[in-house]
Amino acid sequence: METKIKEIKKVLDKIRPYIQRDGGDVEFVSYENGCVSVKMLGACNDCLMQEDTIKDGVEMILCEEVEGVKEVKVVG
């Protein structure tokens, strides 16, 4: 499990600069049963495009690059 979390964090670190360009950020919270929980920060916290950023960006990339990841959800 620890190795999986390291892989997830590594991919998030790769994605982070693109999100930061728009004034936001993404923070890893947890991983359980194929679901990665993240917290959106900065401008992304209240952005109307947050769902698109997660589903069409972060989730798609994590599912492709980290075996076992099936979903990404935003938590408070």
Buried (B, 14 or more C-beta within 10 A) or exposed (E): EEEBBEBBBEBBEEBBEEBBEEEBBBEBEEBEEEEBBBBBBBBBEEBEEBEEBBEEBBBEBBBEBBEEBEBBEBEE
